[in-house]
Amino acid sequence: MGGFGSGGSRVGAGRPAKNQQQARLHGTRQRSKMARPSASTARLDLIPAPDGMGPKAVAAWNENAPAAIQEQTLHAATVGAFREFCELIVERDRVHASLQAFQWPEQTSSETNQLATQWRALCKEVRMTRAAFRLAPVGKAAAVPDAPADPFDEFDGAVQ
């Protein structure tokens, strides 16, 4: 049954629908069951920087963490990856300072070329990680839905 021209499948046939907890755990194709909580309902507590980070990494954490929390990409499960991201920023800045000490790009040598290659790779890694945490701009304005029009606007005037 259910083939071409049969009029459809039987009512109630097929697998039962997953409840919301199972859908979140195992995944589902229905977006309504997988909808993320809105930013207004989510808790936006600042997650403190983990112990053992250097002062520059903590500064990078404090600079980027609020935006990542707002985007709901920084939480207990992603703290380790975000720590690596902040340490990557510090390493990129350290390599850039070394390049500036050699007065790059005016003076080039094999050492400055190696540092420049390392710096470019670190910049690329920082950009990719920034995009993974949704901290990078996507290149276009976010779609803001228009306020729905009130179908009773014409009747809201004074009664004659």
N, CA and C of each residue as an Amber inpcrd file, in Angstrom:
protein
   480
   0.8400000  -1.1860000   0.0000000   0.0000000   0.0000000   0.0000000
   0.8770000   1.2380000   0.0000000   0.3270000   2.2940000  -0.3640000
   1.0360000   3.5550000  -0.3420000   1.7660000   3.8490000  -1.6310000
   1.6190000   2.9900000  -2.6430000   2.2880000   3.2000000  -3.9150000
   1.5870000   4.2500000  -4.7510000   2.0070000   4.3650000  -5.9830000
   1.4540000   5.3690000  -6.8880000  -0.0240000   5.0920000  -7.1380000
  -0.8570000   6.0730000  -6.9130000  -2.2740000   5.9650000  -7.1880000
  -3.0820000   5.2610000  -6.1170000  -2.4750000   4.9290000  -4.9960000
  -3.2030000   4.1730000  -3.9830000  -3.9720000   5.0730000  -3.0210000
  -3.7220000   6.3380000  -3.0560000  -4.4450000   7.2290000  -2.1620000
  -3.6870000   7.5500000  -0.8940000  -2.4650000   7.0600000  -0.7470000
  -1.6610000   7.4190000   0.4160000  -1.4590000   6.2610000   1.3640000
  -0.6550000   6.4820000   2.3680000  -0.3640000   5.4340000   3.3500000
  -1.4290000   5.4320000   4.4360000  -1.4010000   4.4030000   5.2520000
  -2.3700000   4.2760000   6.3310000  -2.1050000   5.3220000   7.4040000
  -3.1500000   5.7720000   8.0230000  -3.0250000   6.7270000   9.1120000
  -2.3620000   6.0340000  10.2880000  -1.3450000   6.6930000  10.8580000
  -0.6560000   6.1390000  12.0190000   0.4440000   5.1620000  11.6740000
   0.6780000   4.9000000  10.3910000   1.7360000   3.9820000  10.0000000
   3.0830000   4.6710000  10.1230000   4.1060000   3.8890000  10.3300000
   5.4640000   4.4240000  10.4020000   5.9620000   4.5020000  11.8280000
   7.1770000   5.0070000  11.9740000   7.7900000   5.1240000  13.2930000
   7.1010000   6.2080000  14.1010000   6.9870000   5.9900000  15.4070000
   6.4230000   7.0520000  16.2420000   7.3960000   8.2340000  16.3250000
   6.8600000   9.4060000  16.5150000   7.6870000  10.6140000  16.6080000
   8.5120000  10.5800000  17.8920000   9.7160000  11.1250000  17.8290000
  10.5680000  11.2110000  19.0130000  10.0690000  12.3390000  19.9050000
  10.2260000  12.1480000  21.2150000   9.8940000  13.2670000  22.0900000
  11.0280000  14.2860000  22.0020000  10.8460000  15.4270000  22.6120000
  11.7880000  16.5320000  22.4520000  13.1810000  16.1890000  22.9760000
  13.2780000  15.4530000  24.0830000  14.5760000  15.0870000  24.6300000
  15.3060000  14.1210000  23.7020000  14.6180000  13.1350000  23.1800000
  15.2450000  12.1990000  22.2600000  15.6500000  12.8920000  20.9640000
  14.8390000  13.8090000  20.4980000  15.1620000  14.5220000  19.2690000
  16.4280000  15.3420000  19.4430000  16.5930000  15.9770000  20.5870000
  17.7910000  16.7770000  20.8340000  19.0200000  15.8810000  20.9780000
  18.8500000  14.7150000  21.5760000  19.9660000  13.7980000  21.7950000
  20.3740000  13.0890000  20.5080000  19.4030000  12.5640000  19.7560000
  19.6980000  11.7510000  18.5850000  19.6080000  12.5180000  17.2750000
  18.9850000  13.6580000  17.2970000  18.8430000  14.4460000  16.0790000
  17.5220000  14.1700000  15.3950000  17.0620000  15.1350000  14.6690000
  15.8220000  15.0200000  13.9340000  15.8910000  15.9460000  12.7450000
  15.0380000  15.7120000  11.7700000  14.9930000  16.5840000  10.6010000
  14.0620000  17.7600000  10.8120000  13.2450000  17.6740000  11.8310000
  12.2830000  18.7380000  12.0790000  12.9490000  19.8690000  12.8550000
  12.9750000  21.0400000  12.2750000  13.6380000  22.1690000  12.9160000
  12.9030000  22.6420000  14.1700000  11.6010000  22.4430000  14.2320000
  10.8420000  22.9260000  15.3790000  11.2690000  22.2070000  16.6580000
  11.6360000  20.9340000  16.5480000  12.0600000  20.1990000  17.7310000
  13.4980000  20.5160000  18.1180000  14.2890000  20.9990000  17.1750000
  15.6990000  21.2820000  17.4260000  15.9690000  22.7690000  17.6020000
  14.9450000  23.5720000  17.7280000  15.1250000  25.0240000  17.8200000
  15.9410000  25.3770000  19.0500000  16.8930000  26.2840000  18.8670000
  17.7080000  26.7540000  19.9810000  16.9020000  27.7400000  20.7950000
  17.1950000  27.8240000  22.0870000  16.5050000  28.8450000  22.8730000
  16.9300000  30.2290000  22.4040000  16.0310000  31.1600000  22.4560000
  16.3560000  32.5050000  22.0040000  17.3030000  33.1670000  22.9940000
  17.9810000  34.2050000  22.5320000  18.9550000  34.8890000  23.3790000
  18.2820000  35.5180000  24.5920000  17.0160000  35.8490000  24.4670000
  16.3370000  36.4800000  25.5920000  16.0330000  35.4780000  26.6960000
  15.8540000  34.1910000  26.3410000  15.5450000  33.1950000  27.3610000
  16.7930000  32.4880000  27.8810000  17.8860000  32.5620000  27.1510000
  19.0990000  31.8740000  27.5740000  19.7910000  32.6510000  28.6960000
  20.4370000  31.9070000  29.5800000  21.2000000  32.5660000  30.6370000
  22.5110000  33.0610000  30.0410000  22.8280000  34.2950000  30.2840000
  24.0170000  34.8980000  29.7010000  25.0320000  35.2360000  30.7880000
  25.3080000  34.2760000  31.6640000  26.2970000  34.4990000  32.7000000
  27.6870000  34.4140000  32.0900000  28.5740000  35.2960000  32.5100000
  29.9390000  35.2840000  32.0180000  30.6660000  34.0890000  32.6080000
  31.2630000  33.2860000  31.7550000  32.0360000  32.1290000  32.1970000
  33.4460000  32.6220000  32.4720000  33.9560000  32.4100000  33.6940000
  35.3020000  32.9020000  34.0060000  36.3650000  32.1170000  33.2420000
  37.4870000  32.7760000  33.0060000  38.6000000  32.1270000  32.3140000
  39.1430000  30.9970000  33.1800000  39.5150000  29.8630000  32.5640000
  40.0510000  28.7480000  33.3470000  41.3720000  29.1030000  34.0200000
  41.6750000  28.3960000  35.0790000  42.9410000  28.6150000  35.7840000
  44.0980000  28.1850000  34.8970000  45.2410000  28.8370000  35.0920000
  46.4470000  28.4720000  34.3670000  46.6570000  29.2270000  33.0730000
  45.7630000  30.1190000  32.7250000  45.9420000  30.9090000  31.5100000
  46.8000000  32.1240000  31.8270000  47.6160000  32.5280000  30.8680000
  48.4400000  33.7140000  31.0440000  47.5990000  34.9700000  31.0160000
  48.1810000  36.0950000  31.4430000  47.3920000  37.3350000  31.4930000
  46.9100000  37.8100000  30.1150000  47.7050000  37.6030000  29.0730000
  47.2630000  38.0140000  27.7330000  46.1370000  37.1230000  27.2350000
  46.2090000  35.8260000  27.5610000  45.1400000  34.9080000  27.1670000
  43.8500000  35.2260000  27.9200000  43.9850000  35.6140000  29.1940000
  42.8060000  36.0070000  29.9720000  42.1910000  37.2700000  29.3760000
  43.0330000  38.1970000  28.9240000  42.5210000  39.4140000  28.2900000
  41.7750000  39.0680000  27.0010000  42.3180000  38.1240000  26.2140000
  41.6340000  37.6860000  24.9940000  40.3120000  37.0010000  25.3440000
  40.3180000  36.2240000  26.4330000  39.0840000  35.5680000  26.8940000
  38.0250000  36.6110000  27.2500000  38.4270000  37.5950000  28.0560000
  37.4780000  38.6240000  28.5050000  36.9620000  39.4690000  27.3430000
  37.7570000  39.5870000  26.3100000  37.3390000  40.3690000  25.1480000
  36.3360000  39.5950000  24.2770000  36.5430000  38.2840000  24.1120000
  35.7360000  37.5010000  23.1770000  34.6240000  36.6880000  23.8210000
  34.7400000  36.3950000  25.1110000  33.7570000  35.5230000  25.7700000
  32.3360000  36.0980000  25.7660000  32.1260000  37.3830000  26.0490000
  30.7330000  37.8710000  26.0490000  30.0240000  37.6740000  24.7130000
  30.7200000  37.9010000  23.6070000  30.0880000  37.7200000  22.3000000
  29.8130000  36.2430000  22.0290000  30.7240000  35.3540000  22.4490000
  30.5090000  33.9150000  22.2480000  29.3550000  33.4140000  23.1110000
  29.2200000  33.9520000  24.3100000  28.0970000  33.5680000  25.1710000
  26.7930000  34.0850000  24.5610000  26.8200000  35.2770000  24.0220000
  25.6370000  35.8410000  23.3660000  25.2140000  34.9770000  22.1720000
  26.1970000  34.4540000  21.4360000  25.9120000  33.5820000  20.2950000
  25.6170000  32.1510000  20.7290000  25.7260000  31.8770000  22.0200000
  25.4730000  30.5650000  22.6110000  26.4230000  29.5020000  22.0880000
  27.6790000  29.9040000  21.8210000  28.6880000  28.9480000  21.3900000
  29.7230000  28.6900000  22.4800000  29.7100000  29.4690000  23.5600000
  30.6070000  29.2250000  24.6840000  29.7710000  28.7460000  25.8570000
  29.9930000  27.5080000  26.2330000  29.3220000  26.9130000  27.3900000
  30.2740000  25.8810000  27.9720000  29.8340000  25.1290000  28.9490000
  30.7190000  24.2110000  29.6740000  31.4150000  23.2160000  28.7490000
  30.7640000  22.7790000  27.6980000  31.3510000  21.7820000  26.8060000
  32.4040000  22.3670000  25.8610000  32.4030000  23.6780000  25.6430000
  33.3320000  24.2740000  24.6780000  34.4020000  25.1390000  25.3380000
  34.5030000  25.0750000  26.6660000  35.4880000  25.9080000  27.3660000
  36.9050000  25.5730000  26.9190000  37.2220000  24.2850000  26.7460000
  38.5710000  23.8860000  26.3260000  38.9370000  24.4240000  24.9580000
  38.0220000  24.3210000  24.0150000  38.2850000  24.8310000  22.6680000
  38.4120000  26.3450000  22.6770000  37.6090000  27.0210000  23.5170000
  37.6960000  28.4800000  23.5820000  39.0130000  28.9070000  24.2300000
  39.4920000  28.1170000  25.1800000  40.8010000  28.4030000  25.7930000
  41.8950000  28.2970000  24.7380000  41.8550000  27.2400000  23.9170000
  42.8370000  27.0950000  22.8430000  42.7580000  28.2690000  21.8720000
  41.5420000  28.7450000  21.6070000  41.3480000  29.8920000  20.7260000
  42.0360000  31.1320000  21.2940000  41.8580000  31.3690000  22.5890000
  42.4750000  32.5450000  23.2120000  43.9990000  32.4320000  23.2270000
  44.5060000  31.2350000  23.4870000  45.9580000  31.0380000  23.4640000
  46.5080000  31.1640000  22.0510000  45.7060000  30.8000000  21.0590000
  46.1030000  30.9640000  19.6660000  46.2220000  32.4450000  19.3100000
  45.3220000  33.2580000  19.8260000  45.3940000  34.7050000  19.6000000
  46.6800000  35.2660000  20.1760000  47.0440000  34.8260000  21.3900000
  48.2730000  35.2970000  22.0410000  49.4900000  34.8760000  21.2240000
  49.4990000  33.6370000  20.7340000  50.6250000  33.1570000  19.9230000
  50.7430000  33.9400000  18.6210000  49.6080000  34.2340000  17.9790000
  49.6200000  35.0350000  16.7490000  50.2010000  36.4220000  17.0130000
  49.7930000  37.0330000  18.1200000  50.3140000  38.3670000  18.4540000
  51.8000000  38.3320000  18.7830000  52.2610000  37.2290000  19.4220000
  53.6840000  37.0940000  19.7520000  54.5240000  36.9830000  18.4840000
  54.0570000  36.1860000  17.5180000  54.7870000  36.0280000  16.2630000
  54.7830000  37.3440000  15.4900000  53.6890000  38.0720000  15.5310000
  53.6290000  39.3660000  14.8450000  54.5970000  40.3630000  15.4780000
  54.6960000  40.3570000  16.8000000  55.6560000  41.2430000  17.4730000
  57.0870000  40.8780000  17.0950000  57.3700000  39.5890000  16.9550000
  58.7140000  39.1660000  16.5260000  59.0060000  39.6530000  15.1200000
  58.0060000  39.5830000  14.2510000  58.1920000  40.0850000  12.8900000
  58.4590000  41.5880000  12.8870000  57.7400000  42.3180000  13.7180000
  57.9520000  43.7640000  13.7930000  59.3370000  44.0980000  14.3310000
  59.8640000  43.2620000  15.2080000  61.2150000  43.4870000  15.7380000
  62.2660000  43.3530000  14.6350000  62.0060000  42.5090000  13.6440000
  62.9220000  42.3410000  12.5140000  62.6490000  43.3630000  11.4130000
  61.7510000  44.2930000  11.6650000  61.3620000  45.3400000  10.7140000
  60.8630000  44.7340000   9.4010000  60.0350000  43.7200000   9.5380000
  59.4300000  43.0810000   8.3820000  58.2830000  43.9390000   7.8920000
  58.0140000  44.1460000   6.6590000  58.5260000  43.5010000   5.4560000
  59.6640000  44.2520000   4.7770000  60.1910000  45.3370000   5.3930000
  61.2650000  46.0970000   4.7480000  62.5330000  45.2580000   4.6140000
  62.8570000  44.5200000   5.6530000  64.0500000  43.6750000   5.6180000
  63.5970000  42.2210000   5.6930000  64.0460000  41.4340000   4.7400000
  63.6480000  40.0280000   4.7190000  64.8710000  39.1390000   4.8400000
  64.6910000  38.0230000   5.4800000  65.7150000  36.9940000   5.5990000
  64.9800000  35.6680000   5.7060000  65.7370000  34.5910000   5.8090000
  65.0730000  33.2920000   5.9190000  64.2910000  33.2010000   7.2250000
  64.8010000  33.8230000   8.2820000  64.0910000  33.7760000   9.5620000
  62.7910000  34.5740000   9.5050000  62.8360000  35.7580000   8.8880000
  61.6060000  36.5440000   8.7910000  60.5930000  35.8760000   7.8610000
  61.0970000  35.1950000   6.8170000  60.1750000  34.4780000   5.9330000
  59.4890000  33.3370000   6.6730000  60.2210000  32.6380000   7.5270000
  59.6260000  31.5610000   8.3200000  58.6060000  32.1250000   9.3070000
  58.9720000  33.2360000   9.9480000  58.0330000  33.8580000  10.8810000
  56.7810000  34.3630000  10.1580000  56.9760000  34.9290000   8.9670000
  55.8320000  35.4260000   8.2060000  54.9050000  34.2820000   7.8090000
  55.4730000  33.1580000   7.4270000  54.6620000  31.9870000   7.0830000
  53.9080000  31.4920000   8.3060000  54.5880000  31.4470000   9.4310000
  53.9490000  31.0140000  10.6720000  52.8340000  31.9840000  11.0680000
  53.0860000  33.2710000  10.9170000  52.0940000  34.2890000  11.2770000
  50.8490000  34.1700000  10.3940000  51.0630000  33.9690000   9.0760000
  49.9180000  33.8250000   8.1700000  49.0840000  32.5900000   8.5150000
  49.7610000  31.4940000   8.8650000  49.0340000  30.2780000   9.2470000
  48.2450000  30.4950000  10.5390000  48.8360000  31.2160000  11.4870000
  48.1310000  31.5060000  12.7360000  46.9400000  32.4290000  12.4990000
  47.1110000  33.4130000  11.6030000  45.9880000  34.3000000  11.2760000
  44.8370000  33.5110000  10.6700000  45.1580000  32.5770000   9.8050000
  44.1230000  31.7570000   9.1840000  43.4210000  30.8970000  10.2300000
  44.1850000  30.3130000  11.1360000  43.5980000  29.4730000  12.1870000
  42.7070000  30.2920000  13.1180000  43.1370000  31.5090000  13.4540000
  42.3250000  32.3750000  14.3060000  41.0230000  32.7380000  13.6000000
  41.0960000  33.0560000  12.3030000  39.8810000  33.3780000  11.5460000
  38.9140000  32.2020000  11.5060000  39.4340000  30.9960000  11.2830000
  38.5660000  29.8150000  11.2150000  37.9260000  29.5320000  12.5710000
  38.7050000  29.6750000  13.6440000  38.1630000  29.4140000  14.9720000
  37.1660000  30.4960000  15.3580000  37.4500000  31.7170000  14.9780000
  36.5110000  32.8180000  15.2460000  35.1790000  32.5400000  14.5360000
  35.2350000  32.0450000  13.3290000  34.0040000  31.7120000  12.6040000
  33.2940000  30.5300000  13.2600000  34.0580000  29.5700000  13.7890000
  33.4360000  28.4140000  14.4390000  32.6510000  28.8300000  15.6800000
  33.1250000  29.8410000  16.3810000  32.4170000  30.3540000  17.5510000
  31.4290000  31.4610000  17.1690000  31.2160000  31.6660000  15.8820000
  30.3120000  32.6910000  15.3480000  30.6400000  34.0820000  15.8620000
  31.9310000  34.3930000  15.8900000  32.3810000  35.7160000  16.3140000
  32.7780000  36.5700000  15.1160000  32.8610000  35.9620000  13.9460000
  33.2510000  36.6880000  12.7420000  32.0000000  37.1500000  12.0020000
  32.0660000  38.2990000  11.3590000  30.9140000  38.7440000  10.5720000
  30.7270000  37.8160000   9.3780000  29.4950000  37.6120000   8.9770000
  29.2030000  36.7030000   7.8800000  29.1650000  37.4030000   6.5290000
  29.3270000  38.6960000   6.5030000  29.3940000  39.4250000   5.2470000
  28.0850000  40.0040000   4.7650000  27.0000000  39.7270000   5.4530000
  25.7280000  40.3290000   5.0700000  24.9280000  40.5960000   6.3280000
  24.0250000  41.5150000   6.2190000  23.2230000  41.8890000   7.3730000
  22.2850000  40.7510000   7.7540000  22.0740000  40.6110000   9.0360000
  21.1580000  39.5820000   9.5200000  19.7370000  39.9460000   9.1140000
  18.9900000  38.9440000   8.7280000  17.6040000  39.1730000   8.3180000
  16.7630000  39.4440000   9.5520000  16.1460000  40.5970000   9.5750000
  15.2650000  40.9680000  10.6750000  13.8410000  40.9280000  10.1390000
  13.0050000  40.0630000  10.6880000  11.6390000  39.9910000  10.1570000
  10.8730000  41.2750000  10.4280000  10.0730000  41.6530000   9.4560000
   9.2300000  42.8340000   9.6150000   8.1280000  42.5330000  10.6150000
   7.6740000  43.5680000  11.2960000   6.5580000  43.4000000  12.2240000
   5.3240000  43.0360000  11.4110000   4.5790000  42.0610000  11.8660000
   3.3980000  41.6740000  11.0810000   2.3830000  42.8140000  11.0350000
   1.7900000  42.9820000   9.8800000   0.7920000  44.0360000   9.7060000
  -0.4850000  43.6460000  10.4410000  -1.0910000  44.6080000  11.0690000
  -2.3440000  44.3770000  11.7840000  -3.4790000  44.3640000  10.7600000
  -4.1680000  43.2260000  10.6070000  -5.2300000  43.1790000   9.5890000
  -6.4420000  44.0350000   9.9480000  -6.5080000  44.5220000  11.1860000
  -7.6570000  45.3130000  11.6110000  -7.3340000  46.8040000  11.7110000
  -6.2430000  47.2470000  11.0710000  -5.8660000  48.6620000  11.1030000
  -6.9810000  49.5680000  10.5780000  -7.6560000  49.1440000   9.5320000
  -8.7000000  49.9940000   8.9470000  -9.8830000  50.1670000   9.8760000
 -10.0680000  49.2750000  10.8250000 -11.2060000  49.3550000  11.7560000
 -10.8480000  50.0380000  13.0620000  -9.5700000  50.3890000  13.2780000
  -9.1470000  50.9770000  14.5470000  -9.4640000  52.4570000  14.6570000
  -9.9660000  53.0790000  13.6290000 -10.2740000  54.5090000  13.6620000
 -11.5170000  54.7900000  14.5210000 -11.8760000  56.0210000  14.5820000
 -13.0470000  56.4350000  15.3750000 -14.3220000  55.8970000  14.7390000
 -15.2550000  55.5220000  15.5750000 -16.5480000  55.0100000  15.1190000
 -17.4550000  56.2000000  14.8470000 -18.1700000  56.1660000  13.7120000
 -19.0410000  57.2990000  13.3770000 -20.4760000  56.9940000  13.6520000
